[in-house]
Amino acid sequence: MKTKILSVMAATAFLAQASAASADTLENVKKKGFIQCGVSTGLPGFSNPDEKGNWTGLDVDVCRSVAAAVFGDSTKVKYTPLNAKERFTALQSGEVDLLPRNTTWTLSRDASLGINFVGVNYYDGQGFLISKKLGVASAKELDGAAICIQAGTTTELNLADYFRANNMKYTPVVFDTSDLTVKGFESGRCDVLTSDQSQLYALRIKLANPSDAIVLPEVISKEPLGPAVRQGDDGWFNIVRWSLFAAMNAEELGVTAANVDVMKKGDNPDVGRLLGKEGGFGQMLGLSEDWAFNIIKQVGNYGEQFERNVGQGSPLKISRGLNALWTQGGIQYAPPVR
């Protein structure tokens, strides 16, 4: 009986501790009045500052969405540029509240870094960028190549695995940032640049002559990219996760930044729950009932975010592919608000 009582006490203490922890990030964010968001050092389409220092991109829109949900104002964000080696330490230490930095969700990162991925905002895969002058049509023709890689990424292991599996050799040329890998590639220090395909398209437009380089057709890995938060803070985890899901559900329901006011007045129950007319879902998250309305009104649904940042409305012009909704031939799928 004594053991049972101690077990109950221990469980109660754990739940109390977990409950306290779950409020920490949200309360701290509210006190300081903004969200500190960890982003890349500059990757067009995902997180990149313009000449005035304004950040834009698909990952930046995750930060803006969470700010809209928490504050009702998508501008309540400050950005911390991080290279691949710095990013996890910055999140673990509390330097940033949220890390949507084109980061691949893997088991080891989930289980050993003290972080949790909330979902996937871009399904990707590793590929190869080469100069057309190389005269190569397939990655399997790259035996003996010098390959530029960014340090501290899943890219390094994927590359080693692929070349070993195909009985090929290569010389790695490693850089700390994506910008340096581009400069190394353009200066001829390597024959090939490897990274996630989305990043290759973004880096190609930084070349003096983008049309001189092509992305090879092979995709050699799964790279589900998504935002991460610290473990032990379930309340903040839920807010960030459902900010992402709200944008996806909005696209599926046909709710856009332009029509959200009209849609809220309609009688579609799914739209009503999403936009806060019924259900009390904002209260469940510790937010106001118009949390999702504010995301869609100020940042747009997932499709709008995709198209303006990396899709046909952007210089990258990446097709939706796997990132289309499940109803449109892709695999993006959000649980329902109910």
C-alpha positions in Angstrom: 0.0 0.0 0.0 2.8 2.4 0.9 4.5 1.7 -2.5 1.2 2.5 -4.2 0.7 5.7 -2.3 4.3 6.8 -3.2 3.6 5.9 -6.9 0.5 8.1 -6.9 2.4 10.9 -5.2 5.2 10.6 -7.7 2.7 10.7 -10.6 0.9 13.7 -9.1 4.2 15.5 -8.7 5.2 14.7 -12.3 1.9 16.0 -13.6 2.2 19.2 -11.6 5.7 19.7 -12.8 4.7 19.0 -16.4 1.7 21.4 -16.1 4.0 24.1 -14.8 6.5 23.5 -17.6 3.8 23.6 -20.3 3.0 27.2 -19.4 6.6 28.4 -19.3 7.2 29.3 -23.0 3.8 30.8 -23.6 4.0 32.9 -20.5 7.6 34.0 -21.2 6.6 34.9 -24.8 3.7 37.0 -23.5 5.8 38.8 -21.0 8.5 39.9 -23.5 5.8 40.7 -26.1 7.3 38.8 -29.1 8.4 35.3 -30.3 12.1 34.7 -30.8 12.4 32.6 -33.9 15.4 30.6 -35.1 15.9 30.8 -38.8 18.6 30.2 -41.4 21.4 32.6 -42.2 19.6 33.3 -45.5 17.9 30.8 -47.7 15.5 32.3 -50.4 12.0 30.9 -50.2 12.4 29.6 -46.6 14.0 32.3 -44.4 15.8 35.2 -46.0 16.1 38.9 -45.2 15.5 41.6 -47.9 17.6 44.7 -48.3 15.7 46.4 -45.5 16.2 43.5 -43.1 12.6 42.2 -43.4 12.5 38.4 -43.2 10.3 36.4 -45.6 9.9 32.7 -46.4 7.9 29.5 -45.8 9.7 29.0 -42.4 9.3 32.7 -41.5 5.5 32.3 -42.1 5.5 29.6 -39.4 6.9 32.2 -36.9 4.4 34.8 -38.2 1.5 32.3 -37.8 2.4 31.5 -34.2 2.6 35.3 -33.4 -0.8 35.8 -35.0 -2.2 33.0 -32.9 -0.7 34.2 -29.6 -0.8 38.0 -30.0 -3.3 38.6 -32.8 -0.3 40.3 -34.6 1.9 38.4 -37.0 4.6 41.1 -36.7 5.4 40.2 -33.1 8.5 38.2 -34.0 12.2 38.7 -33.8 14.5 36.5 -35.8 17.8 34.8 -34.9 19.9 33.7 -37.9 21.5 30.3 -37.1 23.8 28.1 -39.0 23.2 24.3 -39.0 25.6 23.6 -36.1 24.2 26.4 -33.9 20.5 25.7 -34.4 19.8 23.0 -31.8 21.8 24.5 -29.1 20.0 27.8 -29.6 16.6 26.0 -29.1 17.8 23.8 -26.2 19.2 26.8 -24.3 16.1 29.0 -24.7 17.8 31.5 -26.9 15.0 30.9 -29.3 11.4 29.9 -28.6 10.8 28.1 -31.9 13.0 26.6 -34.6 11.5 26.5 -38.1 14.8 26.4 -39.9 14.6 24.0 -42.9 15.4 21.2 -40.5 14.9 17.5 -41.1 12.8 15.5 -38.6 14.7 12.3 -37.7 14.6 9.7 -34.9 17.9 10.7 -33.4 16.9 14.4 -33.2 13.6 13.5 -31.7 15.1 11.1 -29.1 18.5 12.6 -28.1 18.4 16.4 -28.4 15.6 17.3 -26.1 13.4 18.7 -28.9 10.1 17.8 -30.5 9.1 18.4 -34.1 5.5 19.6 -34.4 4.8 18.6 -38.0 6.1 18.9 -41.5 5.8 22.2 -43.4 7.8 21.0 -46.4 8.4 17.4 -47.7 11.8 17.3 -49.3 14.6 15.0 -50.4 18.4 15.4 -51.0 19.6 16.0 -54.5 22.6 17.2 -56.5 23.3 20.5 -58.2 25.9 20.4 -61.0 27.3 22.7 -63.7 26.0 21.9 -67.1 29.6 21.9 -68.3 30.2 18.7 -66.3 28.1 16.8 -68.9 26.5 14.5 -66.3 22.9 13.4 -66.5 22.7 11.1 -63.4 24.1 11.1 -59.9 25.5 7.6 -60.6 28.0 9.3 -62.9 29.6 11.3 -60.1 32.2 8.7 -59.1 35.4 10.6 -58.0 33.6 14.0 -57.8 34.5 16.8 -55.3 31.2 17.6 -53.5 30.3 20.7 -51.5 28.4 20.0 -48.3 27.1 22.1 -45.4 28.4 20.9 -42.0 26.1 19.8 -39.3 23.3 18.5 -41.5 21.8 15.1 -42.4 23.3 15.7 -45.9 26.7 14.3 -44.9 25.5 10.9 -43.8 23.0 10.6 -46.7 25.8 11.3 -49.1 28.2 8.8 -47.6 25.5 6.1 -47.6 24.5 6.8 -51.3 28.1 6.6 -52.6 28.9 3.5 -50.5 25.8 1.8 -51.7 26.7 2.6 -55.3 30.4 1.6 -54.9 31.5 5.2 -55.7 34.1 7.5 -54.2 34.0 11.3 -53.6 35.9 14.1 -52.0 33.9 16.1 -49.5 34.4 19.9 -49.4 32.7 21.0 -46.2 31.5 24.6 -45.3 29.7 26.1 -42.3 26.9 27.9 -44.2 24.8 27.4 -47.3 26.1 30.7 -48.7 29.7 29.4 -48.5 28.8 26.1 -50.2 27.4 28.2 -53.1 30.6 30.3 -53.3 32.7 27.1 -53.2 30.7 25.6 -56.0 30.8 28.7 -58.1 34.5 29.2 -57.6 35.2 25.6 -58.8 36.3 24.1 -55.4 33.8 21.3 -56.1 32.1 19.7 -59.0 28.8 19.2 -57.3 26.7 20.8 -54.5 24.4 18.5 -52.5 21.6 19.5 -50.2 17.8 19.2 -50.0 16.3 19.8 -53.4 14.4 22.8 -52.2 17.6 24.3 -51.0 19.3 23.6 -54.3 16.7 25.6 -56.2 17.1 28.4 -53.6 20.8 28.4 -53.9 20.9 28.2 -57.6 19.3 31.6 -58.0 22.2 33.0 -56.0 24.6 32.0 -58.8 25.8 34.7 -61.2 24.4 32.6 -64.0 21.7 30.3 -62.6 20.9 28.8 -66.0 24.5 27.3 -66.1 23.6 24.8 -63.4 21.0 22.0 -63.2 19.5 19.8 -60.5 19.9 16.1 -61.2 16.8 14.0 -61.1 17.8 11.6 -58.3 16.4 12.1 -54.9 18.4 10.0 -52.4 16.7 10.6 -49.1 13.6 11.5 -47.2 13.8 15.0 -45.7 10.6 16.0 -43.9 11.3 19.6 -42.9 9.4 21.1 -40.0 9.5 23.4 -37.0 10.8 22.2 -33.6 10.3 23.2 -30.0 11.8 22.1 -26.7 10.6 19.0 -25.0 8.7 19.2 -21.8 6.4 22.1 -22.9 3.3 20.4 -24.2 1.2 23.6 -24.2 3.7 25.4 -26.4 4.1 22.3 -28.6 0.3 22.3 -29.2 0.1 26.0 -30.1 2.9 25.7 -32.7 1.6 22.4 -34.1 -2.0 23.7 -34.5 -0.8 27.0 -36.0 0.6 24.9 -38.7 -2.4 22.6 -39.0 -4.8 25.6 -39.0 -3.2 26.9 -42.2 -3.5 23.5 -43.9 -7.1 23.0 -42.8 -7.9 26.4 -44.1 -6.6 25.6 -47.5 -8.6 22.3 -47.6 -11.8 24.2 -46.6 -11.2 27.0 -49.2 -10.6 29.7 -46.5 -8.2 32.4 -47.7 -6.8 35.7 -46.4 -9.2 37.4 -48.8 -12.4 35.6 -48.0 -11.9 34.7 -44.3 -14.3 37.4 -43.1 -17.1 36.2 -45.4 -16.4 32.5 -44.6 -16.7 33.2 -40.9 -20.3 34.4 -41.5 -21.3 31.2 -43.3 -22.9 28.0 -41.8 -20.2 25.4 -42.6 -19.6 23.8 -39.2 -15.9 22.8 -40.0 -15.2 26.4 -41.0 -17.0 27.7 -37.9 -14.9 25.5 -35.6 -11.7 26.6 -37.3 -12.5 30.3 -37.2 -13.7 30.3 -33.6 -17.4 30.6 -33.9 -18.0 27.4 -31.8 -16.2 24.7 -29.8 -13.9 26.7 -27.5 -10.8 25.4 -29.2 -8.8 28.6 -28.6 -9.4 28.2 -24.8 -8.1 24.7 -25.0 -4.8 26.1 -26.4 -4.7 28.9 -24.0 -5.4 31.4 -26.8 -8.3 33.6 -27.9 -11.0 32.1 -30.0 -9.9 34.0 -33.1 -6.4 32.5 -33.0 -6.8 30.6 -36.4 -8.8 33.5 -37.9 -5.8 35.8 -37.2 -3.4 33.3 -38.8 -5.4 33.1 -42.0 -6.2 36.8 -42.2 -2.7 37.9 -41.6 -0.5 35.1 -43.1 -2.8 33.1 -45.3 -3.6 29.4 -45.7 -0.9 26.9 -46.4 -1.3 27.0 -50.1 -1.0 30.8 -50.1 2.1 30.6 -48.0 3.6 28.0 -50.3 2.9 29.8 -53.6 4.2 33.2 -52.6 7.4 31.8 -51.0 8.5 28.8 -53.0 5.8 28.2 -55.6 4.7 29.7 -58.9 4.5 33.2 -57.3 8.2 33.1 -56.3 11.5 33.1 -58.1 12.0 29.4 -57.2 8.8 28.2 -58.9 8.7 24.8 -57.2 5.7 22.6 -58.0 3.6 21.5 -55.1 4.4 17.8 -55.6 4.3 15.9 -52.3 3.4 19.2 -50.6 0.0 19.4 -52.3 -2.9 18.5 -50.0 -4.0 14.9 -49.7 -7.1 15.9 -51.7 -4.9 17.2 -54.5 -2.5 14.2 -55.0 0.0 15.2 -52.3 0.6 14.0 -48.8 0.0 17.2 -46.7 -2.8 16.3 -44.3 -3.9 18.0 -41.1 -6.0 16.5 -38.3 -9.5 18.1 -38.0 -10.4 20.9 -35.6 -13.0 19.3 -33.5 
